[in-house]
């Protein structure tokens, strides 16, 4: 073999990367999901649905 395998080092690096990813997912999720763009889009869709319902009922 051209190099030594180090399973413990690989396991620690893999675990460390996973810890970093798991600890950063909540702020990223909150940033993406609660952007004002989505709030405005949700409100606009709700208004469009209400307008379509009132138009159909007339």
C-alpha distance matrix in Angstrom:
0.0 3.8 5.5 7.1 9.0 12.7 14.9 18.0 17.8 17.3 20.2 22.4 21.9 22.6 25.6 26.9 26.9 28.8 31.3 32.0 32.6 34.8 36.8 37.5 38.5 42.0 43.2 41.7 43.4 46.6 46.6 46.0 48.3 51.2 51.6 55.3 54.7 54.0 57.0 59.2 57.9 58.5 62.0 62.8 61.7 63.9 66.9 66.4 66.4 69.5 71.2 70.5 71.8 75.0 75.5 75.2 77.5 80.3
3.8 0.0 3.8 7.1 9.6 13.0 15.7 18.5 17.5 17.1 20.5 22.2 21.2 22.4 25.5 26.2 26.1 28.4 30.8 31.1 31.8 34.3 36.1 36.6 37.7 41.3 42.2 40.7 42.6 45.8 45.5 44.9 47.4 50.2 50.4 54.1 53.4 53.0 56.1 58.2 56.9 57.8 61.2 61.9 61.0 63.3 66.1 65.7 65.9 69.0 70.6 70.0 71.4 74.5 75.0 74.8 77.3 80.0
5.5 3.8 0.0 3.8 6.5 9.4 12.5 15.0 13.9 13.8 17.2 18.6 17.9 19.3 22.3 22.9 23.1 25.4 27.6 28.0 29.0 31.4 33.0 33.7 35.0 38.5 39.4 38.1 40.1 43.2 43.0 42.7 45.2 47.8 48.2 51.9 51.4 51.0 53.9 56.1 55.1 55.8 59.2 60.1 59.3 61.4 64.3 64.0 64.2 67.2 68.9 68.4 69.8 72.8 73.5 73.4 75.7 78.4
7.1 7.1 3.8 0.0 3.8 6.4 9.6 11.9 11.4 11.8 14.8 16.3 16.2 17.7 20.3 21.1 21.9 24.0 25.9 26.7 27.9 30.0 31.6 32.6 34.0 37.4 38.5 37.5 39.3 42.3 42.5 42.3 44.6 47.2 47.8 51.6 51.4 50.7 53.5 55.9 55.0 55.4 58.8 59.9 59.1 61.0 64.0 63.9 63.9 66.8 68.7 68.3 69.5 72.5 73.4 73.2 75.4 78.2
9.0 9.6 6.5 3.8 0.0 3.8 6.2 9.1 9.0 8.8 11.5 13.5 13.6 14.6 17.1 18.4 19.1 20.9 22.9 24.1 25.0 26.9 28.7 29.9 31.1 34.4 35.8 34.8 36.4 39.5 39.8 39.6 41.7 44.4 45.2 48.9 48.7 47.9 50.6 53.2 52.1 52.5 55.9 57.0 56.1 57.9 61.0 61.0 60.8 63.7 65.7 65.2 66.3 69.4 70.3 70.0 72.1 75.0
12.7 13.0 9.4 6.4 3.8 0.0 3.8 5.6 5.5 6.3 8.7 10.2 10.8 12.3 14.3 15.5 16.7 18.5 20.1 21.4 22.7 24.4 26.0 27.5 28.8 32.0 33.4 32.7 34.4 37.3 37.7 37.8 39.9 42.4 43.3 47.1 47.2 46.3 48.9 51.5 50.7 50.9 54.2 55.6 54.8 56.4 59.5 59.7 59.6 62.3 64.4 64.1 65.0 68.1 69.2 69.0 70.9 73.8
14.9 15.7 12.5 9.6 6.2 3.8 0.0 3.8 5.5 5.0 6.0 8.6 9.9 10.3 12.0 14.0 15.3 16.3 18.1 20.0 21.0 22.2 24.1 25.8 26.9 29.9 31.7 31.1 32.4 35.4 36.2 36.2 37.9 40.5 41.7 45.5 45.6 44.5 46.9 49.8 48.8 48.8 52.2 53.6 52.6 54.2 57.4 57.6 57.2 59.9 62.2 61.8 62.6 65.7 66.8 66.5 68.4 71.4
18.0 18.5 15.0 11.9 9.1 5.6 3.8 0.0 3.8 5.4 5.0 6.1 8.6 9.8 10.4 12.1 14.2 15.3 16.3 18.3 19.9 20.9 22.3 24.4 25.8 28.5 30.3 30.1 31.5 34.2 35.1 35.5 37.2 39.5 40.9 44.6 45.0 44.0 46.2 49.1 48.5 48.3 51.6 53.3 52.4 53.8 57.0 57.4 57.1 59.6 62.0 61.8 62.5 65.5 66.8 66.6 68.3 71.3
17.8 17.5 13.9 11.4 9.0 5.5 5.5 3.8 0.0 3.8 5.4 5.1 6.1 8.5 9.8 10.4 12.2 14.2 15.2 16.5 18.3 19.9 21.0 22.7 24.4 27.3 28.6 28.3 30.1 32.8 33.3 33.8 35.8 38.0 39.1 42.8 43.2 42.4 44.7 47.5 47.0 47.1 50.3 51.9 51.2 52.7 55.8 56.2 56.1 58.7 60.9 60.8 61.7 64.6 65.8 65.8 67.6 70.5
17.3 17.1 13.8 11.8 8.8 6.3 5.0 5.4 3.8 0.0 3.8 5.5 5.1 6.0 8.5 9.8 10.6 12.2 14.2 15.5 16.5 18.2 20.0 21.4 22.6 25.8 27.2 26.5 28.1 31.1 31.6 31.7 33.6 36.1 37.1 40.9 41.0 40.1 42.6 45.3 44.6 44.7 48.0 49.4 48.6 50.3 53.3 53.6 53.5 56.1 58.3 58.0 59.0 61.9 63.1 63.0 64.9 67.8
20.2 20.5 17.2 14.8 11.5 8.7 6.0 5.0 5.4 3.8 0.0 3.8 5.5 5.1 6.0 8.4 9.9 10.5 12.2 14.3 15.3 16.3 18.2 20.1 21.1 24.0 25.9 25.5 26.8 29.6 30.6 30.8 32.4 34.8 36.2 40.0 40.3 39.1 41.4 44.4 43.6 43.4 46.7 48.4 47.5 48.8 52.0 52.4 52.1 54.7 57.0 56.8 57.5 60.5 61.8 61.6 63.3 66.3
22.4 22.2 18.6 16.3 13.5 10.2 8.6 6.1 5.1 5.5 3.8 0.0 3.8 5.4 5.1 6.0 8.5 9.8 10.4 12.2 14.2 15.2 16.3 18.4 20.0 22.7 24.3 24.2 25.8 28.4 29.2 29.8 31.6 33.7 35.1 38.8 39.4 38.4 40.5 43.5 43.1 43.0 46.1 47.9 47.2 48.5 51.6 52.3 52.1 54.5 56.8 56.9 57.6 60.4 61.8 61.9 63.5 66.4
21.9 21.2 17.9 16.2 13.6 10.8 9.9 8.6 6.1 5.1 5.5 3.8 0.0 3.8 5.5 5.0 6.1 8.6 9.9 10.7 12.3 14.2 15.4 16.7 18.5 21.5 22.7 22.2 24.1 26.8 27.2 27.7 29.8 32.0 33.0 36.7 37.1 36.4 38.7 41.4 41.0 41.1 44.3 45.8 45.3 46.8 49.8 50.3 50.3 52.8 55.0 55.0 56.0 58.8 60.1 60.2 62.0 64.8
22.6 22.4 19.3 17.7 14.6 12.3 10.3 9.8 8.5 6.0 5.1 5.4 3.8 0.0 3.8 5.5 5.3 6.3 8.7 10.1 10.7 12.3 14.3 15.7 16.7 19.9 21.5 20.8 22.2 25.1 25.8 25.9 27.7 30.2 31.4 35.2 35.4 34.4 36.7 39.6 38.8 38.8 42.1 43.7 42.9 44.4 47.5 47.9 47.7 50.3 52.5 52.4 53.2 56.2 57.4 57.4 59.2 62.1
25.6 25.5 22.3 20.3 17.1 14.3 12.0 10.4 9.8 8.5 6.0 5.1 5.5 3.8 0.0 3.8 5.5 5.1 6.2 8.7 9.9 10.4 12.2 14.3 15.4 18.2 20.1 20.0 21.2 23.9 25.0 25.4 26.9 29.2 30.7 34.5 35.1 33.8 35.9 39.0 38.5 38.2 41.3 43.2 42.4 43.6 46.8 47.4 47.2 49.5 51.9 52.0 52.6 55.4 56.9 56.9 58.5 61.4
26.9 26.2 22.9 21.1 18.4 15.5 14.0 12.1 10.4 9.8 8.4 6.0 5.0 5.5 3.8 0.0 3.8 5.4 5.1 6.3 8.7 9.9 10.7 12.5 14.4 17.1 18.4 18.5 20.3 22.6 23.4 24.2 26.1 28.0 29.3 33.0 33.8 32.9 34.9 37.9 37.6 37.6 40.6 42.4 42.0 43.3 46.3 47.1 47.0 49.3 51.6 51.9 52.7 55.3 56.8 57.1 58.7 61.5
26.9 26.1 23.1 21.9 19.1 16.7 15.3 14.2 12.2 10.6 9.9 8.5 6.1 5.3 5.5 3.8 0.0 3.8 5.5 5.2 6.2 8.6 10.0 10.8 12.4 15.6 16.7 16.1 18.0 20.7 21.1 21.6 23.6 25.8 26.9 30.6 31.0 30.2 32.5 35.3 34.9 35.0 38.1 39.8 39.3 40.8 43.8 44.3 44.4 46.9 49.0 49.2 50.1 52.8 54.1 54.4 56.2 58.9
28.8 28.4 25.4 24.0 20.9 18.5 16.3 15.3 14.2 12.2 10.5 9.8 8.6 6.3 5.1 5.4 3.8 0.0 3.8 5.4 5.1 6.0 8.5 9.9 10.6 13.6 15.6 15.1 16.3 19.1 20.1 20.4 21.9 24.3 25.8 29.6 30.0 28.8 30.9 34.0 33.4 33.2 36.4 38.1 37.4 38.7 41.9 42.5 42.3 44.7 47.0 47.1 47.8 50.6 52.0 52.1 53.8 56.6
31.3 30.8 27.6 25.9 22.9 20.1 18.1 16.3 15.2 14.2 12.2 10.4 9.9 8.7 6.2 5.1 5.5 3.8 0.0 3.8 5.5 5.2 6.0 8.6 10.1 12.4 14.2 14.7 16.0 18.2 19.5 20.4 21.8 23.7 25.4 29.1 30.0 28.9 30.6 33.8 33.6 33.3 36.2 38.3 37.8 38.9 41.9 42.9 42.7 44.8 47.3 47.6 48.2 50.9 52.5 52.7 54.2 57.0
32.0 31.1 28.0 26.7 24.1 21.4 20.0 18.3 16.5 15.5 14.3 12.2 10.7 10.1 8.7 6.3 5.2 5.4 3.8 0.0 3.8 5.6 5.2 6.2 8.7 11.3 12.2 12.3 14.5 16.6 17.2 18.3 20.2 22.0 23.1 26.8 27.7 27.0 28.9 31.8 31.8 31.8 34.7 36.6 36.4 37.7 40.5 41.5 41.6 43.8 46.0 46.5 47.3 49.8 51.4 51.8 53.4 56.1
32.6 31.8 29.0 27.9 25.0 22.7 21.0 19.9 18.3 16.5 15.3 14.2 12.3 10.7 9.9 8.7 6.2 5.1 5.5 3.8 0.0 3.8 5.5 5.3 6.2 9.5 10.9 10.2 11.8 14.5 15.2 15.7 17.5 19.7 20.9 24.7 25.3 24.3 26.4 29.3 29.0 29.0 32.0 33.8 33.4 34.8 37.7 38.4 38.5 40.8 43.0 43.3 44.2 46.9 48.3 48.6 50.3 53.0
34.8 34.3 31.4 30.0 26.9 24.4 22.2 20.9 19.9 18.2 16.3 15.2 14.2 12.3 10.4 9.9 8.6 6.0 5.2 5.6 3.8 0.0 3.8 5.5 5.4 7.8 10.2 10.4 11.1 13.5 15.2 15.8 16.9 18.9 20.8 24.5 25.4 24.0 25.7 28.9 28.7 28.2 31.2 33.3 32.7 33.7 36.8 37.7 37.5 39.7 42.1 42.4 43.0 45.7 47.3 47.5 49.0 51.8
36.8 36.1 33.0 31.6 28.7 26.0 24.1 22.3 21.0 20.0 18.2 16.3 15.4 14.3 12.2 10.7 10.0 8.5 6.0 5.2 5.5 3.8 0.0 3.8 5.8 6.9 8.4 9.8 11.2 12.7 14.2 15.7 16.9 18.3 20.1 23.6 25.0 23.9 25.3 28.5 28.8 28.4 31.0 33.3 33.2 34.0 36.9 38.2 38.2 40.0 42.5 43.1 43.7 46.1 47.9 48.4 49.7 52.4
37.5 36.6 33.7 32.6 29.9 27.5 25.8 24.4 22.7 21.4 20.1 18.4 16.7 15.7 14.3 12.5 10.8 9.9 8.6 6.2 5.3 5.5 3.8 0.0 3.8 5.7 5.9 6.5 8.7 10.4 11.1 12.6 14.4 15.8 17.1 20.7 21.8 21.1 22.8 25.8 26.0 26.0 28.7 30.7 30.7 31.8 34.6 35.7 36.0 38.0 40.2 40.9 41.8 44.1 45.7 46.4 47.9 50.4
38.5 37.7 35.0 34.0 31.1 28.8 26.9 25.8 24.4 22.6 21.1 20.0 18.5 16.7 15.4 14.4 12.4 10.6 10.1 8.7 6.2 5.4 5.8 3.8 0.0 3.8 5.7 5.2 5.9 8.5 9.9 10.5 11.7 13.8 15.5 19.2 20.0 18.7 20.6 23.7 23.5 23.3 26.2 28.2 27.9 29.0 31.9 32.9 33.0 35.1 37.4 37.9 38.6 41.1 42.7 43.2 44.7 47.4
42.0 41.3 38.5 37.4 34.4 32.0 29.9 28.5 27.3 25.8 24.0 22.7 21.5 19.9 18.2 17.1 15.6 13.6 12.4 11.3 9.5 7.8 6.9 5.7 3.8 0.0 3.8 5.4 5.1 6.1 8.5 9.9 10.4 11.6 13.9 17.4 18.8 17.4 18.6 22.0 22.2 21.6 24.2 26.6 26.5 27.1 30.1 31.4 31.4 33.2 35.7 36.4 37.0 39.3 41.1 41.7 43.0 45.6
43.2 42.2 39.4 38.5 35.8 33.4 31.7 30.3 28.6 27.2 25.9 24.3 22.7 21.5 20.1 18.4 16.7 15.6 14.2 12.2 10.9 10.2 8.4 5.9 5.7 3.8 0.0 3.8 5.5 5.1 6.0 8.6 9.9 10.4 11.9 15.3 17.0 16.3 17.4 20.5 21.2 21.1 23.4 25.7 26.1 26.9 29.5 31.0 31.4 33.1 35.3 36.4 37.2 39.2 41.0 41.9 43.2 45.6
41.7 40.7 38.1 37.5 34.8 32.7 31.1 30.1 28.3 26.5 25.5 24.2 22.2 20.8 20.0 18.5 16.1 15.1 14.7 12.3 10.2 10.4 9.8 6.5 5.2 5.4 3.8 0.0 3.8 5.5 5.1 6.1 8.5 10.0 10.8 14.6 15.4 14.8 16.7 19.5 19.7 19.9 22.6 24.4 24.6 26.0 28.6 29.6 30.2 32.2 34.2 35.0 36.1 38.3 39.8 40.6 42.2 44.6
43.4 42.6 40.1 39.3 36.4 34.4 32.4 31.5 30.1 28.1 26.8 25.8 24.1 22.2 21.2 20.3 18.0 16.3 16.0 14.5 11.8 11.1 11.2 8.7 5.9 5.1 5.5 3.8 0.0 3.8 5.5 5.3 5.8 8.1 10.0 13.7 14.4 12.9 14.7 17.8 17.7 17.4 20.3 22.3 22.1 23.2 26.1 27.1 27.3 29.3 31.6 32.2 33.1 35.4 37.0 37.6 39.2 41.7
46.6 45.8 43.2 42.3 39.5 37.3 35.4 34.2 32.8 31.1 29.6 28.4 26.8 25.1 23.9 22.6 20.7 19.1 18.2 16.6 14.5 13.5 12.7 10.4 8.5 6.1 5.1 5.5 3.8 0.0 3.8 5.6 5.3 5.6 8.0 11.4 13.0 11.7 12.7 16.0 16.6 16.1 18.5 20.9 21.2 21.9 24.5 26.0 26.4 28.0 30.3 31.3 32.1 34.2 36.0 36.9 38.1 40.6
46.6 45.5 43.0 42.5 39.8 37.7 36.2 35.1 33.3 31.6 30.6 29.2 27.2 25.8 25.0 23.4 21.1 20.1 19.5 17.2 15.2 15.2 14.2 11.1 9.9 8.5 6.0 5.1 5.5 3.8 0.0 3.8 5.8 5.7 6.0 9.6 11.0 10.8 12.2 14.9 15.7 16.1 18.3 20.3 21.0 22.2 24.4 25.8 26.7 28.4 30.2 31.4 32.6 34.5 36.0 37.2 38.7 40.9
46.0 44.9 42.7 42.3 39.6 37.8 36.2 35.5 33.8 31.7 30.8 29.8 27.7 25.9 25.4 24.2 21.6 20.4 20.4 18.3 15.7 15.8 15.7 12.6 10.5 9.9 8.6 6.1 5.3 5.6 3.8 0.0 3.8 5.8 5.8 9.6 9.6 8.8 11.3 13.8 13.6 14.2 17.0 18.5 18.8 20.4 22.8 23.7 24.5 26.6 28.4 29.2 30.5 32.7 33.9 34.9 36.7 38.9
48.3 47.4 45.2 44.6 41.7 39.9 37.9 37.2 35.8 33.6 32.4 31.6 29.8 27.7 26.9 26.1 23.6 21.9 21.8 20.2 17.5 16.9 16.9 14.4 11.7 10.4 9.9 8.5 5.8 5.3 5.8 3.8 0.0 3.8 5.8 9.0 9.3 7.2 9.1 12.2 11.9 11.6 14.5 16.5 16.4 17.6 20.3 21.4 21.8 23.8 25.8 26.6 27.6 29.9 31.4 32.2 33.8 36.2
51.2 50.2 47.8 47.2 44.4 42.4 40.5 39.5 38.0 36.1 34.8 33.7 32.0 30.2 29.2 28.0 25.8 24.3 23.7 22.0 19.7 18.9 18.3 15.8 13.8 11.6 10.4 10.0 8.1 5.6 5.7 5.8 3.8 0.0 3.8 6.3 8.1 6.6 7.1 10.4 11.3 11.0 13.1 15.4 16.1 16.8 19.2 20.8 21.5 23.0 25.1 26.4 27.3 29.1 30.9 32.0 33.4 35.5
51.6 50.4 48.2 47.8 45.2 43.3 41.7 40.9 39.1 37.1 36.2 35.1 33.0 31.4 30.7 29.3 26.9 25.8 25.4 23.1 20.9 20.8 20.1 17.1 15.5 13.9 11.9 10.8 10.0 8.0 6.0 5.8 5.8 3.8 0.0 3.8 5.3 5.7 6.8 9.0 10.2 11.1 12.9 14.6 15.9 17.2 19.0 20.4 21.7 23.3 24.8 26.3 27.7 29.3 30.7 32.2 33.7 35.6
55.3 54.1 51.9 51.6 48.9 47.1 45.5 44.6 42.8 40.9 40.0 38.8 36.7 35.2 34.5 33.0 30.6 29.6 29.1 26.8 24.7 24.5 23.6 20.7 19.2 17.4 15.3 14.6 13.7 11.4 9.6 9.6 9.0 6.3 3.8 0.0 3.8 5.4 5.0 6.1 8.5 9.8 10.5 12.1 14.1 15.3 16.5 18.2 19.9 21.1 22.4 24.2 25.7 26.9 28.3 30.2 31.6 33.2
54.7 53.4 51.4 51.4 48.7 47.2 45.6 45.0 43.2 41.0 40.3 39.4 37.1 35.4 35.1 33.8 31.0 30.0 30.0 27.7 25.3 25.4 25.0 21.8 20.0 18.8 17.0 15.4 14.4 13.0 11.0 9.6 9.3 8.1 5.3 3.8 0.0 3.8 5.5 5.2 6.1 8.6 10.0 10.5 12.2 14.2 15.4 16.4 18.3 20.0 20.9 22.4 24.3 25.7 26.7 28.4 30.3 31.8
54.0 53.0 51.0 50.7 47.9 46.3 44.5 44.0 42.4 40.1 39.1 38.4 36.4 34.4 33.8 32.9 30.2 28.8 28.9 27.0 24.3 24.0 23.9 21.1 18.7 17.4 16.3 14.8 12.9 11.7 10.8 8.8 7.2 6.6 5.7 5.4 3.8 0.0 3.8 5.4 4.9 6.0 8.5 9.7 10.4 12.1 14.1 15.1 16.3 18.2 19.7 20.8 22.4 24.2 25.4 26.7 28.5 30.4
57.0 56.1 53.9 53.5 50.6 48.9 46.9 46.2 44.7 42.6 41.4 40.5 38.7 36.7 35.9 34.9 32.5 30.9 30.6 28.9 26.4 25.7 25.3 22.8 20.6 18.6 17.4 16.7 14.7 12.7 12.2 11.3 9.1 7.1 6.8 5.0 5.5 3.8 0.0 3.8 5.4 5.1 6.2 8.6 10.0 10.6 12.4 14.3 15.4 16.6 18.3 20.0 21.2 22.6 24.3 25.8 27.2 29.0
59.2 58.2 56.1 55.9 53.2 51.5 49.8 49.1 47.5 45.3 44.4 43.5 41.4 39.6 39.0 37.9 35.3 34.0 33.8 31.8 29.3 28.9 28.5 25.8 23.7 22.0 20.5 19.5 17.8 16.0 14.9 13.8 12.2 10.4 9.0 6.1 5.2 5.4 3.8 0.0 3.8 5.5 5.1 6.1 8.6 9.8 10.5 12.2 14.2 15.3 16.3 18.3 19.9 21.0 22.3 24.2 25.8 27.2
57.9 56.9 55.1 55.0 52.1 50.7 48.8 48.5 47.0 44.6 43.6 43.1 41.0 38.8 38.5 37.6 34.9 33.4 33.6 31.8 29.0 28.7 28.8 26.0 23.5 22.2 21.2 19.7 17.7 16.6 15.7 13.6 11.9 11.3 10.2 8.5 6.1 4.9 5.4 3.8 0.0 3.8 5.4 5.0 6.1 8.5 9.9 10.5 12.3 14.2 15.2 16.4 18.3 19.9 20.9 22.4 24.3 26.0
58.5 57.8 55.8 55.4 52.5 50.9 48.8 48.3 47.1 44.7 43.4 43.0 41.1 38.8 38.2 37.6 35.0 33.2 33.3 31.8 29.0 28.2 28.4 26.0 23.3 21.6 21.1 19.9 17.4 16.1 16.1 14.2 11.6 11.0 11.1 9.8 8.6 6.0 5.1 5.5 3.8 0.0 3.8 5.5 5.2 6.2 8.7 9.9 10.6 12.4 14.3 15.4 16.6 18.5 19.9 21.1 22.7 24.8
62.0 61.2 59.2 58.8 55.9 54.2 52.2 51.6 50.3 48.0 46.7 46.1 44.3 42.1 41.3 40.6 38.1 36.4 36.2 34.7 32.0 31.2 31.0 28.7 26.2 24.2 23.4 22.6 20.3 18.5 18.3 17.0 14.5 13.1 12.9 10.5 10.0 8.5 6.2 5.1 5.4 3.8 0.0 3.8 5.5 5.1 6.2 8.6 9.9 10.6 12.2 14.2 15.3 16.5 18.2 19.9 21.2 22.9
62.8 61.9 60.1 59.9 57.0 55.6 53.6 53.3 51.9 49.4 48.4 47.9 45.8 43.7 43.2 42.4 39.8 38.1 38.3 36.6 33.8 33.3 33.3 30.7 28.2 26.6 25.7 24.4 22.3 20.9 20.3 18.5 16.5 15.4 14.6 12.1 10.5 9.7 8.6 6.1 5.0 5.5 3.8 0.0 3.8 5.4 5.1 6.2 8.6 9.9 10.4 12.3 14.2 15.3 16.3 18.3 20.0 21.4
61.7 61.0 59.3 59.1 56.1 54.8 52.6 52.4 51.2 48.6 47.5 47.2 45.3 42.9 42.4 42.0 39.3 37.4 37.8 36.4 33.4 32.7 33.2 30.7 27.9 26.5 26.1 24.6 22.1 21.2 21.0 18.8 16.4 16.1 15.9 14.1 12.2 10.4 10.0 8.6 6.1 5.2 5.5 3.8 0.0 3.8 5.4 5.0 6.2 8.6 9.8 10.5 12.3 14.3 15.2 16.4 18.4 20.3
63.9 63.3 61.4 61.0 57.9 56.4 54.2 53.8 52.7 50.3 48.8 48.5 46.8 44.4 43.6 43.3 40.8 38.7 38.9 37.7 34.8 33.7 34.0 31.8 29.0 27.1 26.9 26.0 23.2 21.9 22.2 20.4 17.6 16.8 17.2 15.3 14.2 12.1 10.6 9.8 8.5 6.2 5.1 5.4 3.8 0.0 3.8 5.4 5.1 6.2 8.6 9.9 10.6 12.3 14.1 15.4 16.6 18.7
66.9 66.1 64.3 64.0 61.0 59.5 57.4 57.0 55.8 53.3 52.0 51.6 49.8 47.5 46.8 46.3 43.8 41.9 41.9 40.5 37.7 36.8 36.9 34.6 31.9 30.1 29.5 28.6 26.1 24.5 24.4 22.8 20.3 19.2 19.0 16.5 15.4 14.1 12.4 10.5 9.9 8.7 6.2 5.1 5.4 3.8 0.0 3.8 5.4 5.1 6.1 8.6 9.8 10.5 12.1 14.1 15.3 16.8
66.4 65.7 64.0 63.9 61.0 59.7 57.6 57.4 56.2 53.6 52.4 52.3 50.3 47.9 47.4 47.1 44.3 42.5 42.9 41.5 38.4 37.7 38.2 35.7 32.9 31.4 31.0 29.6 27.1 26.0 25.8 23.7 21.4 20.8 20.4 18.2 16.4 15.1 14.3 12.2 10.5 9.9 8.6 6.2 5.0 5.4 3.8 0.0 3.8 5.4 5.0 6.1 8.6 9.9 10.4 12.2 14.3 15.7
66.4 65.9 64.2 63.9 60.8 59.6 57.2 57.1 56.1 53.5 52.1 52.1 50.3 47.7 47.2 47.0 44.4 42.3 42.7 41.6 38.5 37.5 38.2 36.0 33.0 31.4 31.4 30.2 27.3 26.4 26.7 24.5 21.8 21.5 21.7 19.9 18.3 16.3 15.4 14.2 12.3 10.6 9.9 8.6 6.2 5.1 5.4 3.8 0.0 3.8 5.4 5.1 6.1 8.7 9.8 10.5 12.3 14.5
69.5 69.0 67.2 66.8 63.7 62.3 59.9 59.6 58.7 56.1 54.7 54.5 52.8 50.3 49.5 49.3 46.9 44.7 44.8 43.8 40.8 39.7 40.0 38.0 35.1 33.2 33.1 32.2 29.3 28.0 28.4 26.6 23.8 23.0 23.3 21.1 20.0 18.2 16.6 15.3 14.2 12.4 10.6 9.9 8.6 6.2 5.1 5.4 3.8 0.0 3.8 5.4 5.0 6.1 8.5 9.8 10.6 12.6
71.2 70.6 68.9 68.7 65.7 64.4 62.2 62.0 60.9 58.3 57.0 56.8 55.0 52.5 51.9 51.6 49.0 47.0 47.3 46.0 43.0 42.1 42.5 40.2 37.4 35.7 35.3 34.2 31.6 30.3 30.2 28.4 25.8 25.1 24.8 22.4 20.9 19.7 18.3 16.3 15.2 14.3 12.2 10.4 9.8 8.6 6.1 5.0 5.4 3.8 0.0 3.8 5.4 5.2 6.0 8.5 10.0 10.9
70.5 70.0 68.4 68.3 65.2 64.1 61.8 61.8 60.8 58.0 56.8 56.9 55.0 52.4 52.0 51.9 49.2 47.1 47.6 46.5 43.3 42.4 43.1 40.9 37.9 36.4 36.4 35.0 32.2 31.3 31.4 29.2 26.6 26.4 26.3 24.2 22.4 20.8 20.0 18.3 16.4 15.4 14.2 12.3 10.5 9.9 8.6 6.1 5.1 5.4 3.8 0.0 3.8 5.6 5.1 6.1 8.6 10.2
71.8 71.4 69.8 69.5 66.3 65.0 62.6 62.5 61.7 59.0 57.5 57.6 56.0 53.2 52.6 52.7 50.1 47.8 48.2 47.3 44.2 43.0 43.7 41.8 38.6 37.0 37.2 36.1 33.1 32.1 32.6 30.5 27.6 27.3 27.7 25.7 24.3 22.4 21.2 19.9 18.3 16.6 15.3 14.2 12.3 10.6 9.8 8.6 6.1 5.0 5.4 3.8 0.0 3.8 5.4 5.2 6.2 8.9
75.0 74.5 72.8 72.5 69.4 68.1 65.7 65.5 64.6 61.9 60.5 60.4 58.8 56.2 55.4 55.3 52.8 50.6 50.9 49.8 46.9 45.7 46.1 44.1 41.1 39.3 39.2 38.3 35.4 34.2 34.5 32.7 29.9 29.1 29.3 26.9 25.7 24.2 22.6 21.0 19.9 18.5 16.5 15.3 14.3 12.3 10.5 9.9 8.7 6.1 5.2 5.6 3.8 0.0 3.8 5.5 5.2 6.5
75.5 75.0 73.5 73.4 70.3 69.2 66.8 66.8 65.8 63.1 61.8 61.8 60.1 57.4 56.9 56.8 54.1 52.0 52.5 51.4 48.3 47.3 47.9 45.7 42.7 41.1 41.0 39.8 37.0 36.0 36.0 33.9 31.4 30.9 30.7 28.3 26.7 25.4 24.3 22.3 20.9 19.9 18.2 16.3 15.2 14.1 12.1 10.4 9.8 8.5 6.0 5.1 5.4 3.8 0.0 3.8 5.5 5.5
75.2 74.8 73.4 73.2 70.0 69.0 66.5 66.6 65.8 63.0 61.6 61.9 60.2 57.4 56.9 57.1 54.4 52.1 52.7 51.8 48.6 47.5 48.4 46.4 43.2 41.7 41.9 40.6 37.6 36.9 37.2 34.9 32.2 32.0 32.2 30.2 28.4 26.7 25.8 24.2 22.4 21.1 19.9 18.3 16.4 15.4 14.1 12.2 10.5 9.8 8.5 6.1 5.2 5.5 3.8 0.0 3.8 5.5
77.5 77.3 75.7 75.4 72.1 70.9 68.4 68.3 67.6 64.9 63.3 63.5 62.0 59.2 58.5 58.7 56.2 53.8 54.2 53.4 50.3 49.0 49.7 47.9 44.7 43.0 43.2 42.2 39.2 38.1 38.7 36.7 33.8 33.4 33.7 31.6 30.3 28.5 27.2 25.8 24.3 22.7 21.2 20.0 18.4 16.6 15.3 14.3 12.3 10.6 10.0 8.6 6.2 5.2 5.5 3.8 0.0 3.8
80.3 80.0 78.4 78.2 75.0 73.8 71.4 71.3 70.5 67.8 66.3 66.4 64.8 62.1 61.4 61.5 58.9 56.6 57.0 56.1 53.0 51.8 52.4 50.4 47.4 45.6 45.6 44.6 41.7 40.6 40.9 38.9 36.2 35.5 35.6 33.2 31.8 30.4 29.0 27.2 26.0 24.8 22.9 21.4 20.3 18.7 16.8 15.7 14.5 12.6 10.9 10.2 8.9 6.5 5.5 5.5 3.8 0.0
